[in-house]
Amino acid sequence: LKPIPPRETHNLQTLHTILSTGSPLKSQSYEYVYKHIKNSVLLGSISGGTDIISCFMGQNVTIPVYKGEIQARNLGMAVEAWNDEGKPVWGESGELVCTKPIPCQPTHFWNDENGSKYRKAYFSKFPGVWAHGDYCKINPKTGGIVMLGRSDGTLNPNGVRFGSSEIYNIVHDKWKESGSSSGSFLKPRDFGPLPKYS
């Protein structure tokens, strides 16, 4: 069965924006959207958290989209990437931090009378600065952000440290090697309305 691009089977005239979240959007996904769905759509990858009920970074209709990058830091979000010494870094991996308080920031945890669990969760790495638990890289030319994976989800079996980003990258590379493509749709009569990722 040959995949059928949505632009050939659906009227997408009113489609203006597609948002993506949950994991880093790979460059190939940007290419797929602009080639097979709609080349004039704003493809906005966003990143935030349920704990802040918001997004640290996201889409912006006034600036270009660069594949593999989240376009910009959102208004009111003093987001930076910091190295282990607590210094801002550009163009290299760093801890995603928010250096100023934000209105949607939680103030405490339930059943944490002295606030120790709350402080340990967000403020133990850099005292007084929110560390979100993600690695990111900020492009010094575009200002775009590349999400690299969790910094607090590091596994250490037999002394070998790795995090979720390494797993994502291995799975994605193997998927690519097998000749698979993400987001290919078959005719609805073949598998119902659900997409088939082959």
Backbone as CSV, one residue per row, in Angstrom:
resi,resn,N_x,N_y,N_z,CA_x,CA_y,CA_z,C_x,C_y,C_z
1,LEU,0.838,-1.187,0.000,0.000,0.000,0.000,0.876,1.241,0.000
2,LYS,0.506,2.193,-0.810,1.269,3.429,-0.913,0.676,4.478,0.032
3,PRO,1.532,5.127,0.845,1.026,6.195,1.712,0.429,7.331,0.887
4,ILE,-0.651,7.899,1.379,-1.305,9.008,0.691,-1.160,10.257,1.558
5,PRO,-0.478,11.290,1.053,-0.306,12.516,1.836,-1.650,13.184,2.137
6,PRO,-1.850,13.695,3.342,-3.113,14.359,3.697,-3.481,15.508,2.759
7,ARG,-2.502,16.211,2.196,-2.821,17.325,1.288,-3.571,16.849,0.044
8,GLU,-3.446,15.548,-0.282,-4.131,14.999,-1.454,-5.519,14.461,-1.125
9,THR,-5.812,14.250,0.145,-7.089,13.631,0.517,-7.999,14.528,1.350
10,HIS,-7.489,15.670,1.799,-8.274,16.544,2.671,-8.188,17.995,2.201
11,ASN,-9.250,18.753,2.460,-9.230,20.188,2.209,-8.582,20.847,3.425
12,LEU,-7.386,21.355,3.270,-6.628,21.937,4.384,-6.554,23.462,4.292
13,GLN,-7.491,24.059,3.565,-7.483,25.501,3.346,-7.512,26.292,4.654
14,THR,-8.247,25.820,5.639,-8.371,26.564,6.895,-7.335,26.161,7.946
15,LEU,-6.462,25.241,7.610,-5.413,24.824,8.546,-4.301,25.867,8.546
16,HIS,-4.093,26.516,9.680,-3.084,27.573,9.779,-1.925,27.205,10.695
17,THR,-2.189,26.359,11.713,-1.177,26.061,12.722,-1.238,24.592,13.107
18,ILE,-0.080,23.992,13.271,0.043,22.651,13.840,1.011,22.764,15.004
19,LEU,0.587,22.305,16.181,1.451,22.338,17.361,1.879,20.927,17.725
20,SER,3.092,20.807,18.189,3.657,19.519,18.577,4.261,19.650,19.966
21,THR,4.054,18.631,20.803,4.666,18.627,22.130,4.808,17.185,22.593
22,GLY,5.465,16.983,23.714,5.602,15.644,24.285,6.993,15.085,24.165
23,SER,7.647,15.353,23.054,9.044,14.964,22.858,9.604,15.854,21.759
24,PRO,10.919,15.924,21.647,11.497,16.803,20.614,11.018,16.409,19.218
25,LEU,10.596,17.396,18.438,10.147,17.159,17.070,11.377,17.091,16.166
26,LYS,11.582,15.952,15.545,12.757,15.728,14.695,12.658,16.530,13.395
27,SER,13.811,16.828,12.811,13.879,17.582,11.551,13.035,16.936,10.462
28,GLN,13.035,15.613,10.402,12.286,14.898,9.374,10.788,15.164,9.481
29,SER,10.308,15.401,10.700,8.881,15.681,10.882,8.520,17.039,10.299
30,TYR,9.416,18.018,10.440,9.179,19.323,9.813,9.087,19.148,8.299
31,GLU,10.032,18.394,7.742,10.047,18.160,6.298,8.759,17.485,5.844
32,TYR,8.292,16.500,6.612,7.067,15.791,6.256,5.873,16.749,6.227
33,VAL,5.732,17.551,7.271,4.587,18.466,7.355,4.578,19.420,6.170
34,TYR,5.707,20.050,5.890,5.738,21.041,4.813,5.639,20.420,3.423
35,LYS,6.031,19.176,3.273,5.948,18.504,1.968,4.600,17.815,1.757
36,HIS,4.075,17.152,2.796,2.905,16.294,2.613,1.609,16.838,3.217
37,ILE,1.697,17.826,4.072,0.465,18.361,4.669,0.163,19.741,4.098
38,LYS,1.000,20.742,4.430,0.765,22.090,3.893,2.041,22.903,4.055
39,ASN,2.497,23.512,2.961,3.771,24.226,3.029,3.668,25.623,3.620
40,SER,2.451,26.120,3.848,2.297,27.460,4.420,1.804,27.443,5.866
41,VAL,1.752,26.272,6.476,1.275,26.159,7.853,2.372,26.601,8.827
42,LEU,1.985,27.151,9.976,2.947,27.428,11.044,3.085,26.150,11.861
43,LEU,4.232,25.501,11.776,4.495,24.294,12.558,5.219,24.724,13.821
44,GLY,4.506,24.706,14.916,5.064,25.167,16.179,5.296,24.025,17.138
45,SER,6.546,23.783,17.424,6.882,22.829,18.469,6.894,23.620,19.773
46,ILE,6.303,23.065,20.819,6.196,23.782,22.093,6.756,22.922,23.212
47,SER,7.172,23.569,24.311,7.693,22.818,25.452,7.394,23.568,26.740
48,GLY,6.941,22.827,27.703,6.623,23.404,29.007,6.512,22.300,30.021
49,GLY,5.425,22.296,30.769,5.253,21.243,31.748,3.912,21.314,32.428
50,THR,3.442,20.147,32.880,2.184,20.121,33.621,2.343,20.817,34.961
51,ASP,3.557,20.823,35.497,3.775,21.458,36.791,3.593,22.971,36.728
52,ILE,3.881,23.594,35.592,3.665,25.038,35.461,2.378,25.350,34.692
53,ILE,1.709,24.311,34.202,0.479,24.464,33.418,0.678,25.531,32.339
54,SER,1.795,25.440,31.646,2.139,26.465,30.677,3.274,25.977,29.785
55,CYS,3.735,26.867,28.914,4.866,26.570,28.030,5.986,27.574,28.266
56,PHE,7.189,27.084,28.406,8.354,27.956,28.486,8.678,28.552,27.119
57,MET,8.425,27.776,26.076,8.785,28.204,24.724,7.769,27.663,23.744
58,GLY,7.667,28.345,22.588,6.687,27.898,21.620,6.766,28.632,20.301
59,GLN,5.600,28.708,19.634,5.521,29.260,18.294,5.368,30.777,18.327
60,ASN,5.759,31.405,17.194,5.655,32.850,17.046,5.407,33.131,15.565
61,VAL,4.276,33.751,15.244,3.905,33.967,13.844,4.769,35.015,13.155
62,THR,5.573,35.764,13.897,6.339,36.862,13.303,7.774,36.498,12.925
63,ILE,8.208,35.277,13.233,9.594,34.896,12.934,9.631,33.579,12.162
64,PRO,10.740,33.303,11.476,10.829,32.066,10.685,10.840,30.804,11.546
65,VAL,10.428,29.706,10.922,10.500,28.377,11.527,11.766,27.702,11.005
66,TYR,12.582,27.169,11.917,13.768,26.404,11.542,13.561,24.968,11.992
67,LYS,13.743,24.023,11.057,13.474,22.633,11.403,14.363,22.186,12.558
68,GLY,13.745,21.436,13.476,14.461,20.920,14.633,14.518,21.871,15.812
69,GLU,14.003,23.107,15.640,14.063,24.095,16.720,12.667,24.547,17.135
70,ILE,12.524,24.827,18.414,11.346,25.540,18.899,11.648,27.009,18.645
71,GLN,10.703,27.751,18.094,10.979,29.091,17.592,11.510,30.081,18.621
72,ALA,10.882,30.168,19.790,11.239,31.261,20.698,10.838,30.953,22.133
73,ARG,11.457,31.659,23.034,11.026,31.620,24.431,9.757,32.458,24.540
74,ASN,8.797,31.978,25.309,7.519,32.676,25.423,7.645,33.937,26.269
75,LEU,6.702,34.853,26.048,6.692,36.106,26.805,6.648,35.827,28.302
76,GLY,7.442,36.542,29.052,7.467,36.398,30.499,8.295,35.238,31.002
77,MET,8.870,34.464,30.105,9.668,33.297,30.495,11.156,33.612,30.319
78,ALA,11.848,33.831,31.408,13.285,34.146,31.376,14.077,32.843,31.291
79,VAL,13.918,32.157,30.167,14.514,30.839,29.966,15.941,30.976,29.448
80,GLU,16.833,30.194,30.038,18.222,30.121,29.598,18.675,28.670,29.676
81,ALA,19.805,28.371,29.042,20.478,27.076,29.193,21.723,27.350,30.026
82,TRP,21.873,26.616,31.144,23.017,26.834,32.040,23.894,25.596,32.081
83,ASN,25.206,25.830,32.193,26.136,24.719,32.401,26.135,24.332,33.880
84,ASP,26.937,23.351,34.256,26.954,22.862,35.642,27.424,23.914,36.640
85,GLU,28.149,24.930,36.166,28.624,26.003,37.051,27.589,27.117,37.205
86,GLY,26.425,26.962,36.566,25.376,27.971,36.675,25.610,29.178,35.785
87,LYS,26.300,28.986,34.681,26.571,30.069,33.729,25.776,29.818,32.444
88,PRO,25.194,30.881,31.863,24.456,30.719,30.610,25.369,30.244,29.482
89,VAL,24.864,29.326,28.658,25.608,28.840,27.494,24.730,28.969,26.252
90,TRP,25.355,29.250,25.124,24.666,29.360,23.843,25.302,28.376,22.880
91,GLY,24.488,27.649,22.147,25.002,26.736,21.145,25.556,25.443,21.704
92,GLU,25.345,25.188,22.981,25.777,23.925,23.583,24.748,23.478,24.611
93,SER,24.808,22.208,24.954,23.843,21.626,25.882,23.940,22.271,27.258
94,GLY,22.781,22.552,27.834,22.722,23.092,29.186,21.396,22.746,29.834
95,GLU,21.325,22.971,31.133,20.099,22.748,31.902,19.113,23.867,31.597
96,LEU,17.865,23.504,31.262,16.827,24.502,31.044,16.466,25.116,32.392
97,VAL,16.680,26.421,32.517,16.338,27.124,33.750,15.443,28.306,33.419
98,CYS,14.671,28.724,34.402,13.885,29.949,34.304,14.376,30.833,35.445
99,THR,15.032,31.937,35.091,15.777,32.722,36.079,14.927,33.700,36.875
100,LYS,13.666,33.886,36.474,12.780,34.801,37.199,11.460,34.099,37.490
101,PRO,10.797,34.474,38.581,9.497,33.859,38.897,8.483,34.117,37.781
102,ILE,7.546,33.181,37.645,6.490,33.304,36.650,5.142,33.105,37.335
103,PRO,4.087,33.741,36.830,2.781,33.650,37.491,2.237,32.231,37.608
104,CYS,2.596,31.344,36.679,2.049,29.990,36.682,2.932,28.994,37.437
105,GLN,3.954,29.479,38.096,4.870,28.614,38.850,4.181,28.117,40.120
106,PRO,4.221,26.817,40.392,3.622,26.348,41.646,4.366,26.939,42.842
107,THR,3.647,27.119,43.926,4.253,27.726,45.117,4.644,26.702,46.170
108,HIS,4.073,25.495,46.059,4.368,24.468,47.063,3.792,23.129,46.599
109,PHE,4.144,22.081,47.307,3.554,20.762,47.102,2.607,20.470,48.264
110,TRP,1.572,19.697,48.004,0.713,19.233,49.084,1.529,18.356,50.021
111,ASN,1.173,18.384,51.272,1.820,17.563,52.307,3.336,17.759,52.353
112,ASP,3.768,18.973,52.115,5.183,19.344,52.185,5.259,20.599,53.053
113,GLU,4.982,20.398,54.334,4.794,21.518,55.257,5.958,22.505,55.274
114,ASN,7.192,22.019,55.236,8.339,22.935,55.320,8.904,23.310,53.947
115,GLY,8.315,22.798,52.862,8.741,23.154,51.511,9.997,22.463,51.025
116,SER,10.487,21.487,51.771,11.758,20.846,51.396,11.647,20.042,50.101
117,LYS,10.528,19.340,49.895,10.359,18.558,48.659,10.269,19.483,47.442
118,TYR,9.559,20.576,47.595,9.416,21.560,46.514,10.777,22.162,46.149
119,ARG,11.530,22.606,47.150,12.858,23.184,46.897,13.795,22.160,46.260
120,LYS,13.737,20.909,46.731,14.597,19.865,46.170,14.245,19.595,44.708
121,ALA,12.954,19.620,44.387,12.511,19.309,43.027,12.961,20.350,42.003
122,TYR,12.945,21.626,42.365,13.186,22.671,41.368,14.357,23.607,41.665
123,PHE,14.743,23.737,42.923,15.729,24.762,43.269,17.014,24.224,43.887
124,SER,17.203,22.904,43.900,18.401,22.343,44.541,19.636,22.427,43.642
125,LYS,19.455,22.387,42.344,20.606,22.427,41.431,21.228,23.820,41.379
126,PHE,20.396,24.843,41.301,20.837,26.241,41.270,19.963,27.015,42.258
127,PRO,20.428,27.245,43.483,19.606,27.897,44.511,18.960,29.195,44.013
128,GLY,17.631,29.264,44.197,16.873,30.444,43.808,16.490,30.504,42.339
129,VAL,16.912,29.511,41.550,16.611,29.495,40.113,15.914,28.178,39.768
130,TRP,14.790,28.282,39.074,14.005,27.114,38.670,14.782,26.295,37.653
131,ALA,15.131,25.059,37.978,15.731,24.107,37.032,14.650,23.093,36.691
132,HIS,14.282,23.037,35.420,13.092,22.283,35.017,13.315,20.787,34.845
133,GLY,14.566,20.353,34.743,14.823,18.922,34.577,14.984,18.501,33.133
134,ASP,15.262,19.466,32.251,15.482,19.176,30.832,16.819,19.746,30.385
135,TYR,17.422,19.071,29.410,18.573,19.636,28.715,18.067,20.305,27.445
136,CYS,18.660,21.452,27.116,18.314,22.133,25.879,19.546,22.840,25.336
137,LYS,19.420,23.318,24.124,20.486,24.094,23.489,19.815,25.274,22.807
138,ILE,20.334,26.487,23.025,19.775,27.685,22.402,20.695,28.110,21.261
139,ASN,20.131,28.203,20.065,20.897,28.579,18.882,21.258,30.061,18.975
140,PRO,22.550,30.409,18.988,22.937,31.812,19.128,22.568,32.670,17.916
141,LYS,22.322,32.059,16.762,21.974,32.828,15.557,20.479,33.068,15.438
142,THR,19.676,32.040,15.722,18.227,32.150,15.518,17.464,32.422,16.809
143,GLY,18.068,32.106,17.953,17.355,32.187,19.226,16.458,30.989,19.461
144,GLY,16.402,30.072,18.486,15.581,28.873,18.619,16.158,27.909,19.639
145,ILE,15.292,27.067,20.173,15.688,26.134,21.230,15.542,24.706,20.723
146,VAL,16.544,23.887,21.002,16.500,22.464,20.690,16.412,21.721,22.013
147,MET,15.348,20.950,22.196,15.201,20.157,23.410,16.006,18.873,23.245
148,LEU,16.784,18.516,24.271,17.698,17.384,24.174,17.315,16.197,25.057
149,GLY,16.340,16.354,25.929,15.927,15.249,26.785,15.975,15.626,28.250
150,ARG,15.534,14.714,29.087,15.467,14.956,30.526,16.851,14.939,31.156
151,SER,17.074,15.869,32.060,18.331,15.889,32.807,18.186,15.159,34.132
152,ASP,16.963,15.032,34.601,16.762,14.376,35.898,16.324,12.924,35.748
153,GLY,16.248,12.428,34.519,15.835,11.046,34.289,16.999,10.174,33.876
154,THR,18.166,10.488,34.372,19.359,9.751,33.980,19.391,8.390,34.649
155,LEU,19.645,7.365,33.845,19.803,6.007,34.360,21.291,5.720,34.508
156,ASN,21.629,4.784,35.394,23.041,4.497,35.642,23.272,3.000,35.850
157,PRO,22.925,2.151,34.854,23.164,0.718,35.037,24.648,0.389,34.895
158,ASN,25.187,-0.326,35.866,26.597,-0.739,35.848,27.555,0.426,35.628
159,GLY,27.203,1.601,36.135,28.091,2.753,36.030,28.070,3.469,34.694
160,VAL,27.188,3.057,33.774,27.082,3.721,32.472,25.871,4.645,32.521
161,ARG,26.122,5.966,32.460,25.044,6.941,32.574,24.422,7.223,31.207
162,PHE,23.088,7.201,31.153,22.393,7.640,29.947,21.000,8.111,30.328
163,GLY,20.421,8.931,29.456,19.094,9.480,29.703,18.150,9.168,28.562
164,SER,16.932,9.672,28.686,15.896,9.366,27.698,16.262,9.863,26.306
165,SER,17.020,10.951,26.212,17.366,11.468,24.882,18.193,10.462,24.097
166,GLU,19.081,9.731,24.777,19.868,8.710,24.077,18.969,7.592,23.550
167,ILE,17.971,7.215,24.326,17.039,6.170,23.891,16.237,6.661,22.690
168,TYR,15.690,7.893,22.775,14.938,8.458,21.653,15.771,8.443,20.377
169,ASN,17.033,8.880,20.478,17.880,8.979,19.287,18.188,7.614,18.686
170,ILE,18.434,6.604,19.511,18.705,5.256,19.004,17.471,4.697,18.308
171,VAL,16.312,4.819,18.957,15.072,4.310,18.367,14.790,5.022,17.048
172,HIS,14.939,6.345,17.039,14.675,7.111,15.822,15.613,6.696,14.696
173,ASP,16.913,6.533,14.993,17.882,6.130,13.967,17.564,4.745,13.411
174,LYS,17.193,3.793,14.280,16.852,2.441,13.820,15.594,2.468,12.953
175,TRP,14.633,3.291,13.358,13.388,3.436,12.614,13.700,3.962,11.213
176,LYS,14.590,4.955,11.128,14.984,5.543,9.860,15.706,4.519,8.975
177,GLU,16.619,3.740,9.579,17.384,2.732,8.835,16.470,1.685,8.202
178,SER,15.349,1.411,8.852,14.447,0.376,8.344,13.627,0.861,7.150
179,GLY,13.804,2.144,6.781,13.063,2.689,5.646,11.696,3.202,6.029
180,SER,11.437,3.323,7.314,10.138,3.788,7.783,10.041,5.294,7.654
181,SER,8.821,5.764,7.572,8.609,7.202,7.591,7.515,7.510,8.587
182,SER,7.699,8.552,9.335,6.745,8.938,10.359,5.606,9.715,9.725
183,GLY,4.407,9.451,10.164,3.279,10.268,9.756,2.658,9.900,8.422
184,SER,2.926,8.741,7.870,2.306,8.341,6.607,0.892,7.838,6.877
185,PHE,-0.042,8.296,6.082,-1.424,7.884,6.261,-1.846,6.972,5.119
186,LEU,-2.625,5.974,5.438,-3.204,5.104,4.422,-4.649,5.523,4.213
187,LYS,-5.267,4.959,3.200,-6.668,5.260,2.946,-7.494,4.825,4.151
188,PRO,-8.501,5.628,4.552,-9.315,5.268,5.714,-9.926,3.884,5.626
189,ARG,-10.315,3.431,4.439,-10.951,2.109,4.339,-9.975,0.982,4.659
190,ASP,-8.661,1.253,4.578,-7.668,0.219,4.858,-7.523,-0.061,6.354
191,PHE,-7.488,0.972,7.168,-7.247,0.786,8.596,-8.151,1.649,9.466
192,GLY,-9.216,2.181,8.943,-10.040,3.090,9.709,-9.390,4.466,9.724
193,PRO,-9.826,5.349,10.599,-9.335,6.728,10.577,-7.959,6.921,11.223
194,LEU,-7.376,5.876,11.781,-6.108,6.043,12.483,-4.928,6.051,11.527
195,PRO,-3.876,6.865,11.834,-2.694,6.863,10.988,-1.927,5.560,11.154
196,LYS,-1.284,5.119,10.093,-0.419,3.943,10.165,1.015,4.423,10.051
197,TYR,1.807,4.147,11.055,3.218,4.509,11.035,3.984,3.271,10.639
198,SER,4.442,3.238,9.397,5.101,2.035,8.891,6.606,2.157,8.962
